[in-house]
Amino acid sequence: MFSKRKTTTALLLGASSVALVACGTTVSSSTSTTAASTATTQAAASGGSIKTGLKVVVIPKVIGNSYFTTADSVQSGGALAALQSLGETGSETSGTAATPSSQLPVIQSAITQGANALVISATDPTALCPTLNQAMAKGITVVTYDSDAPTCRNLFVNQASTSQIGTSEVDLLAKQINSTGDIAIVSATASATNQNAWIGYMKQELTKYPNMHLVSIVYGNDDPATATAVTQGLLQQYPNLKGIISPTTVGIAAAAALLDTPQYRGKIALTGLATPNEMKKYVADGTVTSFELWNPANLGYLAGYAAAELASKAITNTPGQTFTAGKLGKYTIASDHSILLGAPYVFDKTNINNFNF
């Protein structure tokens, strides 16, 4: 990504304790008089009136993934916490696999049950569109977060600059391997919008490092067993491999577990996107030097807040329009109808123990 930088306001919020909780098929937020009162105050800050009691369904790529648990839950301060603070009825639900076929029935069910807004991390940029377009035709607000479906949503909440994520991960790895050697990428699914966009910028950035060679891109499908298997395949097929980039929390965790042996530790560098808690062990023992991420709880919070604003018609998705998203402050809608959470953050042994998510 980029070299170490000061923690942004959003990430300072992430330094406080954030509990990861197991989630079942559906997790709901609750409402209260206090929440409704808070909503009125925060609505005034946004310049429009936010309705209370909206039914908002949060649909991560897959249920039970710790990254999305942090992004969505009340306990972590994620999307459901934002909705609760605004007096909305929020619930989290998704399929058990990060595939369109697993996600589509959940979207259809939310439409049938009368949702006012969907907050969804898209497993595919086009396969979900007929159903999401059906939702919007019924007046349901569609906000994507984490992974976009650009042609079939009202607003995208982007976790970080796409170009920065892609280029910075190459730069991080280059520092660790002295800009020389064969490298590979362990991605999520082959159709994931965000993964493919990041990889595109990685390839561009690699032109600055003529002695670094991308030998393979493999796909772990955001499944621990699959990610482990494809990483094992890389290690066997490329015995001279010097580094791996995995821009997915599932993939980097699987790769780190494999590299955490005397055979590979310190010999094959690993970086990518991960939560601090899952990497602390590997940073401490030298398997991983540095990696990056944004605060997923803040990403979810912003997405939930934006969905309530849009569904209330307190804002539209007009480029240049601004609103205040509670504790996170002021945001501006970009020309592509998106909102940028902020810059990613580099974690290493000097700062990782300051975070708990």
C-alpha distance (Angstrom), angle and dihedral (degrees) to the residues before:
residue distance angle dihedral
M1 . . .
F2 3.74 . .
S3 3.77 131.0 .
K4 3.80 120.6 -82.3
R5 3.73 113.2 -59.4
K6 3.75 139.0 177.8
T7 3.76 115.9 -78.8
T8 3.76 112.3 -97.6
T9 3.77 121.2 -128.1
A10 3.78 90.7 -102.3
L11 3.78 93.2 52.7
L12 3.76 93.0 45.8
L13 3.76 84.5 63.5
G14 3.79 87.7 55.8
A15 3.79 92.1 57.0
S16 3.76 90.7 76.6
S17 3.78 118.3 86.5
V18 3.79 113.4 -74.2
A19 3.78 116.7 -174.5
L20 3.79 120.4 -143.5
V21 3.78 109.9 -143.4
A22 3.77 130.2 -169.8
C23 3.76 111.8 -109.6
G24 3.76 130.1 -154.8
T25 3.77 126.2 -153.7
T26 3.80 93.1 -66.3
V27 3.80 131.2 22.2
S28 3.80 120.0 -175.1
S29 3.77 134.2 -160.0
S30 3.77 122.1 -140.7
T31 3.78 131.9 -133.5
S32 3.79 131.6 -139.3
T33 3.79 142.8 175.4
T34 3.79 89.1 -101.0
A35 3.80 90.7 51.9
A36 3.77 91.5 51.2
S37 3.79 90.4 49.9
T38 3.79 90.3 50.1
A39 3.81 88.7 49.8
T40 3.80 91.6 56.1
T41 3.80 91.7 51.9
Q42 3.80 93.4 46.3
A43 3.79 92.1 45.4
A44 3.79 89.3 57.4
A45 3.80 89.1 53.3
S46 3.80 89.3 54.8
G47 3.79 94.0 52.2
G48 3.81 95.3 -117.6
S49 3.77 141.1 67.8
I50 3.80 117.4 -92.6
K51 3.79 113.4 -151.9
T52 3.79 118.0 -131.9
G53 3.79 124.6 -136.3
L54 3.79 96.0 37.3
K55 3.80 113.5 157.1
V56 3.81 107.2 -126.4
V57 3.80 121.8 179.3
V58 3.81 117.6 -159.0
I59 3.82 112.3 -153.9
P60 3.82 115.6 -172.9
K61 3.80 120.9 -170.4
V62 3.78 89.9 -98.7
I63 3.78 135.2 -1.5
G64 3.81 120.1 -112.8
N65 3.82 98.5 25.6
S66 3.83 107.8 135.9
Y67 3.81 91.9 -135.6
F68 3.80 92.2 57.7
T69 3.80 92.3 39.8
T70 3.80 87.0 59.6
A71 3.81 92.2 43.7
D72 3.78 94.0 50.3
S73 3.80 114.0 28.4
V74 3.79 131.2 100.3
Q75 3.81 91.1 -134.2
S76 3.79 93.3 57.8
G77 3.79 95.2 44.3
G78 3.80 92.8 -111.0
A79 3.80 134.4 136.4
L80 3.81 96.4 -48.5
A81 3.80 90.2 49.3
A82 3.81 90.3 55.0
L83 3.78 91.1 48.7
Q84 3.80 91.8 47.2
S85 3.81 91.2 51.2
L86 3.81 89.0 53.7
G87 3.79 94.6 49.5
E88 3.80 94.7 -109.5
T89 3.80 130.1 140.3
G90 3.80 105.8 -116.1
S91 3.79 131.5 178.8
E92 3.80 135.1 175.4
T93 3.78 121.1 -142.2
S94 3.79 138.6 149.0
G95 3.77 143.9 143.1
T96 3.78 127.6 -74.9
A97 3.82 94.7 -112.8
A98 3.80 130.4 53.0
T99 3.81 93.6 -118.9
P100 3.80 135.2 111.3
S101 3.79 90.7 -119.2
S102 3.80 89.5 58.2
Q103 3.81 94.8 43.7
L104 3.81 100.1 43.6
P105 3.84 97.9 70.1
V106 3.80 89.1 52.1
I107 3.81 91.6 53.5
Q108 3.79 91.0 46.9
S109 3.80 90.9 49.9
A110 3.81 91.6 50.8
I111 3.80 90.3 52.4
T112 3.79 91.8 49.1
Q113 3.79 91.8 48.7
G114 3.79 92.2 55.3
A115 3.79 104.0 -105.6
N116 3.80 115.7 -177.4
A117 3.79 93.4 -156.4
L118 3.80 140.4 11.7
V119 3.79 123.5 -150.4
I120 3.79 105.4 -165.2
S121 3.79 140.0 173.1
A122 3.80 101.1 -148.7
T123 3.79 118.5 -130.5
D124 3.80 89.9 -163.8
P125 3.84 131.8 19.2
T126 3.81 95.4 -135.7
A127 3.81 111.9 14.2
L128 3.81 92.2 72.7
C129 3.80 94.2 47.1
P130 3.82 101.8 91.6
T131 3.80 89.9 55.3
L132 3.82 95.6 40.5
N133 3.81 89.9 48.5
Q134 3.78 87.9 51.6
A135 3.80 88.5 53.7
M136 3.81 93.1 50.5
A137 3.81 90.7 46.9
K138 3.81 86.9 59.4
G139 3.80 90.5 52.9
I140 3.81 95.8 -100.9
T141 3.81 114.3 146.1
V142 3.81 113.5 -126.3
V143 3.80 118.5 -157.8
T144 3.79 119.0 176.4
Y145 3.78 121.9 -156.7
D146 3.81 133.8 -177.7
S147 3.84 92.4 4.3
D148 3.78 123.0 33.5
A149 3.79 138.0 -140.1
P150 3.81 95.8 -164.8
T151 3.79 100.1 -170.8
C152 3.80 98.6 47.6
R153 3.79 111.3 43.8
N154 3.78 139.5 71.6
L155 3.79 98.1 -133.3
F156 3.81 138.9 3.6
V157 3.81 121.3 -147.9
N158 3.79 103.4 -151.6
Q159 3.79 117.4 -156.0
A160 3.80 94.1 -149.8
S161 3.76 142.4 -22.7
T162 3.78 107.5 -59.8
S163 3.76 92.6 -141.5
Q164 3.81 93.4 47.8
I165 3.78 93.0 52.8
G166 3.78 93.6 49.9
T167 3.78 97.9 43.3
S168 3.78 96.2 40.5
E169 3.78 95.1 54.1
V170 3.79 89.5 55.8
D171 3.80 89.9 47.8
L172 3.81 91.7 50.3
L173 3.79 91.9 51.1
A174 3.81 92.4 44.5
K175 3.81 89.9 58.7
Q176 3.78 90.9 51.2
I177 3.82 96.8 50.2
N178 3.80 98.8 34.1
S179 3.81 90.3 -109.5
T180 3.80 91.4 -71.5
G181 3.80 136.0 107.0
D182 3.78 146.3 39.1
I183 3.80 116.5 -50.2
A184 3.79 136.1 -176.2
I185 3.80 137.5 -161.4
V186 3.81 124.6 -132.5
S187 3.80 104.0 -160.8
A188 3.80 133.3 178.2
T189 3.80 115.6 -118.2
A190 3.79 122.8 -12.9
S191 3.82 90.1 -123.4
A192 3.82 99.2 47.5
T193 3.80 108.1 127.0
N194 3.78 96.8 -149.8
Q195 3.81 95.3 44.1
N196 3.80 93.3 51.2
A197 3.79 92.8 46.6
W198 3.81 91.6 50.8
I199 3.79 91.7 47.2
G200 3.78 89.7 51.8
Y201 3.81 90.0 58.0
M202 3.80 90.7 43.9
K203 3.78 89.3 58.6
Q204 3.80 90.8 49.6
E205 3.80 91.7 49.6
L206 3.80 91.9 49.4
T207 3.80 89.2 66.5
K208 3.82 85.6 73.4
Y209 3.81 89.7 59.7
P210 3.83 107.5 55.4
N211 3.80 92.3 176.1
M212 3.79 93.9 56.3
H213 3.81 114.4 83.9
L214 3.79 126.0 -164.7
V215 3.81 103.0 -143.6
S216 3.80 101.5 172.3
I217 3.81 147.4 2.8
V218 3.80 115.5 -154.2
Y219 3.79 131.2 -178.4
G220 3.79 125.3 -133.3
N221 3.83 94.0 -179.4
D222 3.82 90.7 -135.2
D223 3.80 87.7 -75.4
P224 3.84 117.1 125.0
A225 3.81 95.1 -141.7
T226 3.80 93.8 47.2
A227 3.81 92.7 44.7
T228 3.80 90.0 51.0
A229 3.80 92.1 49.3
V230 3.81 95.8 49.6
T231 3.80 91.6 46.4
Q232 3.80 90.4 50.9
G233 3.80 86.8 51.9
L234 3.80 90.6 54.5
L235 3.79 92.8 50.9
Q236 3.79 91.0 50.8
Q237 3.80 96.7 43.4
Y238 3.81 96.4 44.4
P239 3.82 109.6 38.0
N240 3.82 90.6 172.2
L241 3.79 94.4 54.3
K242 3.82 111.6 142.0
G243 3.77 103.2 -177.3
I244 3.79 147.6 12.0
I245 3.80 130.1 -156.0
S246 3.80 116.6 -161.2
P247 3.82 113.5 -179.2
T248 3.81 91.7 -170.8
T249 3.80 128.9 78.3
V250 3.80 92.5 -135.6
G251 3.80 93.9 48.4
I252 3.80 96.5 47.4
A253 3.80 92.1 48.6
A254 3.80 91.2 51.6
A255 3.81 91.8 46.9
A256 3.82 92.6 47.3
A257 3.80 91.7 52.8
L258 3.81 90.1 53.2
L259 3.80 94.4 45.9
D260 3.80 93.5 47.2
T261 3.82 93.5 96.3
P262 3.83 133.7 93.8
Q263 3.80 88.1 -107.3
Y264 3.81 94.1 63.2
R265 3.81 109.4 12.6
G266 3.78 109.7 114.9
K267 3.81 91.4 1.6
I268 3.80 100.6 75.2
A269 3.80 114.0 41.0
L270 3.79 120.3 -143.3
T271 3.78 130.3 -164.3
G272 3.78 138.1 150.6
L273 3.79 138.0 106.3
A274 3.81 119.7 -28.6
T275 3.78 143.1 141.4
P276 3.82 114.7 -103.6
N277 3.79 95.3 -121.1
E278 3.78 94.5 57.2
M279 3.82 92.2 49.4
K280 3.82 101.9 42.2
K281 3.80 93.7 93.7
Y282 3.79 92.8 48.5
V283 3.80 94.5 46.5
A284 3.81 90.3 49.1
D285 3.81 94.1 52.9
G286 3.81 95.7 41.1
T287 3.81 99.5 -109.4
V288 3.82 89.6 118.4
T289 3.81 124.1 31.5
S290 3.80 101.2 -175.0
F291 3.80 141.2 -16.6
E292 3.77 137.1 167.6
L293 3.77 145.8 -132.3
W294 3.77 143.8 148.0
N295 3.79 123.9 -114.0
P296 3.82 103.3 -83.1
A297 3.81 91.9 -162.8
N298 3.80 89.9 58.6
L299 3.80 90.1 46.5
G300 3.79 91.0 55.0
Y301 3.78 92.6 42.7
L302 3.80 91.6 53.7
A303 3.82 91.6 47.0
G304 3.80 92.6 49.9
Y305 3.78 91.9 46.8
A306 3.81 93.1 47.9
A307 3.82 91.0 49.1
A308 3.81 91.3 54.4
E309 3.81 91.0 47.4
L310 3.80 92.8 50.1
A311 3.81 96.0 42.2
S312 3.82 88.6 51.3
K313 3.82 90.5 48.4
A314 3.80 87.0 -126.1
I315 3.79 84.0 131.5
T316 3.78 135.2 11.4
N317 3.79 126.7 -148.1
T318 3.80 91.6 -101.1
P319 3.82 112.1 144.9
G320 3.78 112.6 -109.8
Q321 3.79 94.7 26.0
T322 3.80 115.0 130.0
F323 3.78 134.6 -155.7
T324 3.79 137.8 171.5
A325 3.80 115.2 -114.6
G326 3.78 101.4 -156.5
K327 3.82 113.8 -106.6
L328 3.82 92.4 4.8
G329 3.77 96.2 62.9
K330 3.78 132.0 -143.3
Y331 3.82 126.4 -4.7
T332 3.78 134.3 -177.1
I333 3.79 125.7 -146.3
A334 3.80 110.9 -122.7
S335 3.80 128.6 -137.6
D336 3.81 91.9 -95.6
H337 3.83 91.0 54.6
S338 3.79 93.7 -103.3
I339 3.80 138.1 122.8
L340 3.80 122.4 -141.3
L341 3.81 115.3 -140.7
G342 3.81 93.4 -158.0
A343 3.78 144.4 -94.6
P344 3.82 120.2 -32.4
Y345 3.78 119.2 -114.4
V346 3.79 131.7 -129.0
F347 3.81 116.2 -130.8
D348 3.81 122.9 -160.2
K349 3.81 138.7 146.3
T350 3.80 91.8 -71.2
N351 3.81 95.2 62.7
I352 3.80 112.8 10.2
N353 3.80 95.3 97.1
N354 3.79 89.8 59.3
F355 3.81 89.5 72.2
N356 3.78 133.5 67.6
F357 3.79 113.8 -172.1
